[in-house]
Amino acid sequence: MRIYHCKYCSHHLRFGRKICSRCYQPTPLRNRFGNWALAFFTGFAVLILVALTLLV
Ligand SMILES: [Zn+2]
């Protein structure tokens, strides 16, 4: 799991937060849960589909 820093105050951002808990500035898109979780699960689903295709 990656941990990002706020670019405004260098505060450790909690994963999934949309705003910094210290300075309340918006966090990088990468820190937002939807983005990489979606990418991760999409990749995972594709992997499973490929595996199933190969098995059947
Ligand atoms: Zn901050």
N, CA, C, O and the ligand as a Tripos MOL2 file, in Angstrom:
@<TRIPOS>MOLECULE
protein
  225   223    57     0     0
PROTEIN
NO_CHARGES

@<TRIPOS>ATOM
      1 N           0.8390   -1.2040    0.0000 N.3       1 MET1
      2 CA          0.0000    0.0000    0.0000 C.3       1 MET1
      3 C           0.8690    1.2480    0.0000 C.2       1 MET1
      4 O           1.8840    1.3220    0.6930 O.2       1 MET1
      5 N           0.4560    2.2060   -0.7770 N.am      2 ARG2
      6 CA          1.2550    3.4160   -0.8920 C.3       2 ARG2
      7 C           0.7280    4.4980    0.0390 C.2       2 ARG2
      8 O          -0.4710    4.6060    0.2960 O.2       2 ARG2
      9 N           1.6370    5.2660    0.5160 N.am      3 ILE3
     10 CA          1.2520    6.3850    1.3670 C.3       3 ILE3
     11 C           1.7530    7.6670    0.7120 C.2       3 ILE3
     12 O           2.9350    7.8060    0.3970 O.2       3 ILE3
     13 N           0.8450    8.5770    0.5200 N.am      4 TYR4
     14 CA          1.1810    9.8260   -0.1340 C.3       4 TYR4
     15 C           1.2960   10.9520    0.8790 C.2       4 TYR4
     16 O           0.7470   10.9050    1.9800 O.2       4 TYR4
     17 N           2.0200   11.9440    0.4590 N.am      5 HIS5
     18 CA          2.1470   13.1260    1.2890 C.3       5 HIS5
     19 C           1.3780   14.2750    0.6610 C.2       5 HIS5
     20 O           1.2860   14.3920   -0.5610 O.2       5 HIS5
     21 N           0.8380   15.1020    1.5060 N.am      6 CYS6
     22 CA          0.1920   16.3140    1.0300 C.3       6 CYS6
     23 C           1.2430   17.1900    0.3710 C.2       6 CYS6
     24 O           2.3290   17.3880    0.9160 O.2       6 CYS6
     25 N           0.9120   17.7170   -0.8150 N.am      7 LYS7
     26 CA          1.9050   18.5410   -1.4920 C.3       7 LYS7
     27 C           1.9630   19.9440   -0.9240 C.2       7 LYS7
     28 O           2.8630   20.7170   -1.2530 O.2       7 LYS7
     29 N           1.0120   20.2710   -0.0760 N.am      8 TYR8
     30 CA          0.9890   21.6100    0.5110 C.3       8 TYR8
     31 C           1.7030   21.6480    1.8540 C.2       8 TYR8
     32 O           2.4340   22.5940    2.1470 O.2       8 TYR8
     33 N           1.4910   20.6170    2.6720 N.am      9 CYS9
     34 CA          2.0510   20.6700    4.0180 C.3       9 CYS9
     35 C           2.8690   19.4260    4.3630 C.2       9 CYS9
     36 O           3.3650   19.3140    5.4840 O.2       9 CYS9
     37 N           3.0210   18.4830    3.4150 N.am     10 SER10
     38 CA          3.8030   17.2620    3.6120 C.3      10 SER10
     39 C           3.2230   16.3430    4.6800 C.2      10 SER10
     40 O           3.9050   15.4380    5.1610 O.2      10 SER10
     41 N           2.0220   16.5620    5.0340 N.am     11 HIS11
     42 CA          1.3670   15.7010    5.9990 C.3      11 HIS11
     43 C           1.1130   14.3330    5.3710 C.2      11 HIS11
     44 O           0.7480   14.2460    4.1980 O.2      11 HIS11
     45 N           1.3020   13.2760    6.1360 N.am     12 HIS12
     46 CA          0.9850   11.9410    5.6450 C.3      12 HIS12
     47 C          -0.5070   11.8380    5.3870 C.2      12 HIS12
     48 O          -1.3280   12.0500    6.2790 O.2      12 HIS12
     49 N          -0.8370   11.5080    4.1510 N.am     13 LEU13
     50 CA         -2.2470   11.4220    3.8100 C.3      13 LEU13
     51 C          -2.7630   10.0390    4.1230 C.2      13 LEU13
     52 O          -2.1350    9.0260    3.8140 O.2      13 LEU13
     53 N          -3.9020   10.0280    4.7350 N.am     14 ARG14
     54 CA         -4.5600    8.7450    4.9220 C.3      14 ARG14
     55 C          -5.0810    8.2770    3.5870 C.2      14 ARG14
     56 O          -5.6560    9.0440    2.8150 O.2      14 ARG14
     57 N          -4.8680    6.9970    3.3290 N.am     15 PHE15
     58 CA         -5.3180    6.4330    2.0680 C.3      15 PHE15
     59 C          -6.8190    6.6180    1.8940 C.2      15 PHE15
     60 O          -7.6050    6.3010    2.7870 O.2      15 PHE15
     61 N          -7.1980    7.1310    0.7460 N.am     16 GLY16
     62 CA         -8.6180    7.2840    0.4560 C.3      16 GLY16
     63 C          -9.1910    8.6430    0.8030 C.2      16 GLY16
     64 O         -10.3340    8.9520    0.4660 O.2      16 GLY16
     65 N          -8.3880    9.4580    1.4830 N.am     17 ARG17
     66 CA         -8.9010   10.7730    1.8310 C.3      17 ARG17
     67 C          -8.9020   11.6720    0.6090 C.2      17 ARG17
     68 O          -7.9910   11.6200   -0.2170 O.2      17 ARG17
     69 N          -9.9190   12.4840    0.5060 N.am     18 LYS18
     70 CA         -9.9740   13.4200   -0.6170 C.3      18 LYS18
     71 C          -9.3710   14.7560   -0.2570 C.2      18 LYS18
     72 O          -8.9820   15.5290   -1.1330 O.2      18 LYS18
     73 N          -9.2940   15.0270    1.0240 N.am     19 ILE19
     74 CA         -8.6460   16.2590    1.4630 C.3      19 ILE19
     75 C          -7.6490   15.9360    2.5590 C.2      19 ILE19
     76 O          -7.7940   14.9580    3.2920 O.2      19 ILE19
     77 N          -6.6420   16.7750    2.6520 N.am     20 CYS20
     78 CA         -5.6480   16.6370    3.7010 C.3      20 CYS20
     79 C          -6.3020   16.8930    5.0490 C.2      20 CYS20
     80 O          -7.0870   17.8290    5.2020 O.2      20 CYS20
     81 N          -5.9730   16.0560    6.0260 N.am     21 SER21
     82 CA         -6.6170   16.2140    7.3310 C.3      21 SER21
     83 C          -5.9670   17.3300    8.1400 C.2      21 SER21
     84 O          -6.4620   17.7030    9.2040 O.2      21 SER21
     85 N          -4.8670   17.8580    7.6380 N.am     22 ARG22
     86 CA         -4.2240   18.9320    8.3870 C.3      22 ARG22
     87 C          -4.5220   20.3080    7.7770 C.2      22 ARG22
     88 O          -4.8830   21.2480    8.4850 O.2      22 ARG22
     89 N          -4.3650   20.4070    6.4560 N.am     23 CYS23
     90 CA         -4.5340   21.7280    5.8370 C.3      23 CYS23
     91 C          -5.7830   21.7990    4.9550 C.2      23 CYS23
     92 O          -6.1100   22.8530    4.4100 O.2      23 CYS23
     93 N          -6.4710   20.6700    4.8230 N.am     24 TYR24
     94 CA         -7.7440   20.6280    4.1010 C.3      24 TYR24
     95 C          -7.6350   20.9920    2.6250 C.2      24 TYR24
     96 O          -8.6080   21.4180    2.0020 O.2      24 TYR24
     97 N          -6.4490   20.8200    2.0830 N.am     25 GLN25
     98 CA         -6.2910   20.9880    0.6430 C.3      25 GLN25
     99 C          -6.6390   19.6650   -0.0280 C.2      25 GLN25
    100 O          -6.5160   18.6060    0.5860 O.2      25 GLN25
    101 N          -7.0740   19.7210   -1.2900 N.am     26 PRO26
    102 CA         -7.3840   18.4800   -2.0080 C.3      26 PRO26
    103 C          -6.1330   17.6270   -2.1580 C.2      26 PRO26
    104 O          -5.0440   18.1500   -2.3930 O.2      26 PRO26
    105 N          -6.2880   16.3230   -2.0220 N.am     27 THR27
    106 CA         -5.1550   15.4170   -2.1640 C.3      27 THR27
    107 C          -4.9940   15.0120   -3.6280 C.2      27 THR27
    108 O          -5.9110   15.2010   -4.4270 O.2      27 THR27
    109 N          -3.8450   14.4630   -3.9810 N.am     28 PRO28
    110 CA         -3.6690   13.9840   -5.3570 C.3      28 PRO28
    111 C          -4.7070   12.9260   -5.6990 C.2      28 PRO28
    112 O          -5.1650   12.1890   -4.8260 O.2      28 PRO28
    113 N          -5.0690   12.8560   -6.9520 N.am     29 LEU29
    114 CA         -6.0580   11.8850   -7.3990 C.3      29 LEU29
    115 C          -5.6480   10.4680   -7.0490 C.2      29 LEU29
    116 O          -6.4890    9.6070   -6.7920 O.2      29 LEU29
    117 N          -4.3370   10.2370   -7.0420 N.am     30 ARG30
    118 CA         -3.8260    8.8830   -6.7740 C.3      30 ARG30
    119 C          -4.2200    8.4050   -5.3970 C.2      30 ARG30
    120 O          -4.3650    7.2060   -5.1620 O.2      30 ARG30
    121 N          -4.3920    9.3470   -4.4850 N.am     31 ASN31
    122 CA         -4.6970    8.9550   -3.1140 C.3      31 ASN31
    123 C          -6.1730    8.5900   -2.9350 C.2      31 ASN31
    124 O          -6.5640    7.9860   -1.9360 O.2      31 ASN31
    125 N          -6.9550    8.9600   -3.8970 N.am     32 ARG32
    126 CA         -8.3870    8.7180   -3.7450 C.3      32 ARG32
    127 C          -8.7080    7.2740   -4.0440 C.2      32 ARG32
    128 O          -8.2340    6.6950   -5.0210 O.2      32 ARG32
    129 N          -9.5040    6.7260   -3.2030 N.am     33 PHE33
    130 CA         -9.7410    5.2950   -3.2140 C.3      33 PHE33
    131 C         -10.2290    4.7840   -4.5580 C.2      33 PHE33
    132 O          -9.7160    3.7920   -5.0760 O.2      33 PHE33
    133 N         -11.2180    5.4600   -5.1200 N.am     34 GLY34
    134 CA        -11.8530    4.9950   -6.3520 C.3      34 GLY34
    135 C         -10.8720    4.6960   -7.4640 C.2      34 GLY34
    136 O         -10.9660    3.6770   -8.1490 O.2      34 GLY34
    137 N          -9.9360    5.6010   -7.6250 N.am     35 ASN35
    138 CA         -9.0530    5.4880   -8.7750 C.3      35 ASN35
    139 C          -8.2730    4.1960   -8.8520 C.2      35 ASN35
    140 O          -8.4950    3.3790   -9.7460 O.2      35 ASN35
    141 N          -7.3560    4.0090   -7.9140 N.am     36 TRP36
    142 CA         -6.5040    2.8480   -8.1050 C.3      36 TRP36
    143 C          -7.1610    1.5630   -7.6700 C.2      36 TRP36
    144 O          -6.7880    0.4860   -8.1340 O.2      36 TRP36
    145 N          -8.1310    1.6570   -6.7880 N.am     37 ALA37
    146 CA         -8.8660    0.4510   -6.4300 C.3      37 ALA37
    147 C          -9.6020   -0.0720   -7.6560 C.2      37 ALA37
    148 O          -9.6400   -1.2740   -7.9180 O.2      37 ALA37
    149 N         -10.1800    0.8570   -8.3930 N.am     38 LEU38
    150 CA        -10.8900    0.4840   -9.6080 C.3      38 LEU38
    151 C          -9.9180   -0.1270  -10.6170 C.2      38 LEU38
    152 O         -10.2030   -1.1630  -11.2160 O.2      38 LEU38
    153 N          -8.7680    0.5240  -10.7990 N.am     39 ALA39
    154 CA         -7.7760    0.0200  -11.7350 C.3      39 ALA39
    155 C          -7.3000   -1.3650  -11.3030 C.2      39 ALA39
    156 O          -7.1490   -2.2670  -12.1270 O.2      39 ALA39
    157 N          -7.0670   -1.5190  -10.0110 N.am     40 PHE40
    158 CA         -6.5910   -2.7890   -9.4740 C.3      40 PHE40
    159 C          -7.6080   -3.8970   -9.7230 C.2      40 PHE40
    160 O          -7.2550   -4.9770  -10.1960 O.2      40 PHE40
    161 N          -8.8690   -3.6270   -9.4030 N.am     41 PHE41
    162 CA         -9.8800   -4.6630   -9.5470 C.3      41 PHE41
    163 C         -10.1650   -4.9600  -11.0090 C.2      41 PHE41
    164 O         -10.4840   -6.0950  -11.3640 O.2      41 PHE41
    165 N         -10.0530   -3.9500  -11.8550 N.am     42 THR42
    166 CA        -10.2350   -4.1790  -13.2810 C.3      42 THR42
    167 C          -9.1360   -5.1040  -13.7960 C.2      42 THR42
    168 O          -9.4050   -6.0520  -14.5330 O.2      42 THR42
    169 N          -7.9120   -4.8220  -13.4050 N.am     43 GLY43
    170 CA         -6.7960   -5.6680  -13.8110 C.3      43 GLY43
    171 C          -6.9610   -7.0800  -13.2830 C.2      43 GLY43
    172 O          -6.6850   -8.0500  -13.9890 O.2      43 GLY43
    173 N          -7.4060   -7.1940  -12.0560 N.am     44 PHE44
    174 CA         -7.6200   -8.4930  -11.4270 C.3      44 PHE44
    175 C          -8.6990   -9.2710  -12.1660 C.2      44 PHE44
    176 O          -8.5490  -10.4670  -12.4160 O.2      44 PHE44
    177 N          -9.7840   -8.5920  -12.5120 N.am     45 ALA45
    178 CA        -10.8820   -9.2330  -13.2240 C.3      45 ALA45
    179 C         -10.4120   -9.7280  -14.5880 C.2      45 ALA45
    180 O         -10.7730  -10.8240  -15.0170 O.2      45 ALA45
    181 N          -9.6130   -8.9210  -15.2590 N.am     46 VAL46
    182 CA         -9.0900   -9.3180  -16.5710 C.3      46 VAL46
    183 C          -8.2130  -10.5490  -16.4220 C.2      46 VAL46
    184 O          -8.2760  -11.4700  -17.2370 O.2      46 VAL46
    185 N          -7.3900  -10.5610  -15.3720 N.am     47 LEU47
    186 CA         -6.5270  -11.7150  -15.1180 C.3      47 LEU47
    187 C          -7.3560  -12.9870  -14.9300 C.2      47 LEU47
    188 O          -7.0400  -14.0320  -15.4980 O.2      47 LEU47
    189 N          -8.4000  -12.8870  -14.1400 N.am     48 ILE48
    190 CA         -9.2560  -14.0440  -13.8780 C.3      48 ILE48
    191 C          -9.9360  -14.5110  -15.1660 C.2      48 ILE48
    192 O         -10.0360  -15.7090  -15.4350 O.2      48 ILE48
    193 N         -10.3960  -13.5500  -15.9460 N.am     49 LEU49
    194 CA        -11.0370  -13.8920  -17.2090 C.3      49 LEU49
    195 C         -10.0730  -14.6260  -18.1320 C.2      49 LEU49
    196 O         -10.4400  -15.6180  -18.7620 O.2      49 LEU49
    197 N          -8.8560  -14.1410  -18.2080 N.am     50 VAL50
    198 CA         -7.8450  -14.7770  -19.0500 C.3      50 VAL50
    199 C          -7.5510  -16.1840  -18.5350 C.2      50 VAL50
    200 O          -7.4440  -17.1250  -19.3220 O.2      50 VAL50
    201 N          -7.4210  -16.3290  -17.2240 N.am     51 ALA51
    202 CA         -7.1550  -17.6270  -16.6310 C.3      51 ALA51
    203 C          -8.2910  -18.6010  -16.9410 C.2      51 ALA51
    204 O          -8.0530  -19.7550  -17.2970 O.2      51 ALA51
    205 N          -9.5150  -18.1260  -16.8020 N.am     52 LEU52
    206 CA        -10.6780  -18.9740  -17.0820 C.3      52 LEU52
    207 C         -10.7010  -19.3800  -18.5480 C.2      52 LEU52
    208 O         -11.0060  -20.5270  -18.8760 O.2      52 LEU52
    209 N         -10.3820  -18.4520  -19.4160 N.am     53 THR53
    210 CA        -10.3650  -18.7430  -20.8420 C.3      53 THR53
    211 C          -9.3280  -19.8230  -21.1560 C.2      53 THR53
    212 O          -9.5620  -20.7110  -21.9760 O.2      53 THR53
    213 N          -8.1980  -19.7290  -20.4970 N.am     54 LEU54
    214 CA         -7.1290  -20.6930  -20.7460 C.3      54 LEU54
    215 C          -7.4960  -22.0710  -20.1700 C.2      54 LEU54
    216 O          -7.1420  -23.1050  -20.7370 O.2      54 LEU54
    217 N          -8.2000  -22.0660  -19.0510 N.am     55 LEU55
    218 CA         -8.5310  -23.3240  -18.3910 C.3      55 LEU55
    219 C          -9.6270  -24.0860  -19.1420 C.2      55 LEU55
    220 O          -9.6090  -25.3130  -19.2400 O.2      55 LEU55
    221 N         -10.5790  -23.3090  -19.6660 N.am     56 VAL56
    222 CA        -11.7240  -23.9530  -20.3210 C.3      56 VAL56
    223 C         -11.4750  -24.2690  -21.7890 C.2      56 VAL56
    224 O         -12.3520  -24.8110  -22.4610 O.2      56 VAL56
    225 ZN         -1.8570   19.1770    3.8740 Zn       57 ZN57
@<TRIPOS>BOND
     1     1     2 1
     2     2     3 1
     3     3     4 2
     4     3     5 am
     5     5     6 1
     6     6     7 1
     7     7     8 2
     8     7     9 am
     9     9    10 1
    10    10    11 1
    11    11    12 2
    12    11    13 am
    13    13    14 1
    14    14    15 1
    15    15    16 2
    16    15    17 am
    17    17    18 1
    18    18    19 1
    19    19    20 2
    20    19    21 am
    21    21    22 1
    22    22    23 1
    23    23    24 2
    24    23    25 am
    25    25    26 1
    26    26    27 1
    27    27    28 2
    28    27    29 am
    29    29    30 1
    30    30    31 1
    31    31    32 2
    32    31    33 am
    33    33    34 1
    34    34    35 1
    35    35    36 2
    36    35    37 am
    37    37    38 1
    38    38    39 1
    39    39    40 2
    40    39    41 am
    41    41    42 1
    42    42    43 1
    43    43    44 2
    44    43    45 am
    45    45    46 1
    46    46    47 1
    47    47    48 2
    48    47    49 am
    49    49    50 1
    50    50    51 1
    51    51    52 2
    52    51    53 am
    53    53    54 1
    54    54    55 1
    55    55    56 2
    56    55    57 am
    57    57    58 1
    58    58    59 1
    59    59    60 2
    60    59    61 am
    61    61    62 1
    62    62    63 1
    63    63    64 2
    64    63    65 am
    65    65    66 1
    66    66    67 1
    67    67    68 2
    68    67    69 am
    69    69    70 1
    70    70    71 1
    71    71    72 2
    72    71    73 am
    73    73    74 1
    74    74    75 1
    75    75    76 2
    76    75    77 am
    77    77    78 1
    78    78    79 1
    79    79    80 2
    80    79    81 am
    81    81    82 1
    82    82    83 1
    83    83    84 2
    84    83    85 am
    85    85    86 1
    86    86    87 1
    87    87    88 2
    88    87    89 am
    89    89    90 1
    90    90    91 1
    91    91    92 2
    92    91    93 am
    93    93    94 1
    94    94    95 1
    95    95    96 2
    96    95    97 am
    97    97    98 1
    98    98    99 1
    99    99   100 2
   100    99   101 am
   101   101   102 1
   102   102   103 1
   103   103   104 2
   104   103   105 am
   105   105   106 1
   106   106   107 1
   107   107   108 2
   108   107   109 am
   109   109   110 1
   110   110   111 1
   111   111   112 2
   112   111   113 am
   113   113   114 1
   114   114   115 1
   115   115   116 2
   116   115   117 am
   117   117   118 1
   118   118   119 1
   119   119   120 2
   120   119   121 am
   121   121   122 1
   122   122   123 1
   123   123   124 2
   124   123   125 am
   125   125   126 1
   126   126   127 1
   127   127   128 2
   128   127   129 am
   129   129   130 1
   130   130   131 1
   131   131   132 2
   132   131   133 am
   133   133   134 1
   134   134   135 1
   135   135   136 2
   136   135   137 am
   137   137   138 1
   138   138   139 1
   139   139   140 2
   140   139   141 am
   141   141   142 1
   142   142   143 1
   143   143   144 2
   144   143   145 am
   145   145   146 1
   146   146   147 1
   147   147   148 2
   148   147   149 am
   149   149   150 1
   150   150   151 1
   151   151   152 2
   152   151   153 am
   153   153   154 1
   154   154   155 1
   155   155   156 2
   156   155   157 am
   157   157   158 1
   158   158   159 1
   159   159   160 2
   160   159   161 am
   161   161   162 1
   162   162   163 1
   163   163   164 2
   164   163   165 am
   165   165   166 1
   166   166   167 1
   167   167   168 2
   168   167   169 am
   169   169   170 1
   170   170   171 1
   171   171   172 2
   172   171   173 am
   173   173   174 1
   174   174   175 1
   175   175   176 2
   176   175   177 am
   177   177   178 1
   178   178   179 1
   179   179   180 2
   180   179   181 am
   181   181   182 1
   182   182   183 1
   183   183   184 2
   184   183   185 am
   185   185   186 1
   186   186   187 1
   187   187   188 2
   188   187   189 am
   189   189   190 1
   190   190   191 1
   191   191   192 2
   192   191   193 am
   193   193   194 1
   194   194   195 1
   195   195   196 2
   196   195   197 am
   197   197   198 1
   198   198   199 1
   199   199   200 2
   200   199   201 am
   201   201   202 1
   202   202   203 1
   203   203   204 2
   204   203   205 am
   205   205   206 1
   206   206   207 1
   207   207   208 2
   208   207   209 am
   209   209   210 1
   210   210   211 1
   211   211   212 2
   212   211   213 am
   213   213   214 1
   214   214   215 1
   215   215   216 2
   216   215   217 am
   217   217   218 1
   218   218   219 1
   219   219   220 2
   220   219   221 am
   221   221   222 1
   222   222   223 1
   223   223   224 2
@<TRIPOS>SUBSTRUCTURE
     1 MET1         2 RESIDUE 1 A MET
     2 ARG2         6 RESIDUE 1 A ARG
     3 ILE3        10 RESIDUE 1 A ILE
     4 TYR4        14 RESIDUE 1 A TYR
     5 HIS5        18 RESIDUE 1 A HIS
     6 CYS6        22 RESIDUE 1 A CYS
     7 LYS7        26 RESIDUE 1 A LYS
     8 TYR8        30 RESIDUE 1 A TYR
     9 CYS9        34 RESIDUE 1 A CYS
    10 SER10       38 RESIDUE 1 A SER
    11 HIS11       42 RESIDUE 1 A HIS
    12 HIS12       46 RESIDUE 1 A HIS
    13 LEU13       50 RESIDUE 1 A LEU
    14 ARG14       54 RESIDUE 1 A ARG
    15 PHE15       58 RESIDUE 1 A PHE
    16 GLY16       62 RESIDUE 1 A GLY
    17 ARG17       66 RESIDUE 1 A ARG
    18 LYS18       70 RESIDUE 1 A LYS
    19 ILE19       74 RESIDUE 1 A ILE
    20 CYS20       78 RESIDUE 1 A CYS
    21 SER21       82 RESIDUE 1 A SER
    22 ARG22       86 RESIDUE 1 A ARG
    23 CYS23       90 RESIDUE 1 A CYS
    24 TYR24       94 RESIDUE 1 A TYR
    25 GLN25       98 RESIDUE 1 A GLN
    26 PRO26      102 RESIDUE 1 A PRO
    27 THR27      106 RESIDUE 1 A THR
    28 PRO28      110 RESIDUE 1 A PRO
    29 LEU29      114 RESIDUE 1 A LEU
    30 ARG30      118 RESIDUE 1 A ARG
    31 ASN31      122 RESIDUE 1 A ASN
    32 ARG32      126 RESIDUE 1 A ARG
    33 PHE33      130 RESIDUE 1 A PHE
    34 GLY34      134 RESIDUE 1 A GLY
    35 ASN35      138 RESIDUE 1 A ASN
    36 TRP36      142 RESIDUE 1 A TRP
    37 ALA37      146 RESIDUE 1 A ALA
    38 LEU38      150 RESIDUE 1 A LEU
    39 ALA39      154 RESIDUE 1 A ALA
    40 PHE40      158 RESIDUE 1 A PHE
    41 PHE41      162 RESIDUE 1 A PHE
    42 THR42      166 RESIDUE 1 A THR
    43 GLY43      170 RESIDUE 1 A GLY
    44 PHE44      174 RESIDUE 1 A PHE
    45 ALA45      178 RESIDUE 1 A ALA
    46 VAL46      182 RESIDUE 1 A VAL
    47 LEU47      186 RESIDUE 1 A LEU
    48 ILE48      190 RESIDUE 1 A ILE
    49 LEU49      194 RESIDUE 1 A LEU
    50 VAL50      198 RESIDUE 1 A VAL
    51 ALA51      202 RESIDUE 1 A ALA
    52 LEU52      206 RESIDUE 1 A LEU
    53 THR53      210 RESIDUE 1 A THR
    54 LEU54      214 RESIDUE 1 A LEU
    55 LEU55      218 RESIDUE 1 A LEU
    56 VAL56      222 RESIDUE 1 A VAL
    57 ZN57       225 GROUP 0 **** ****
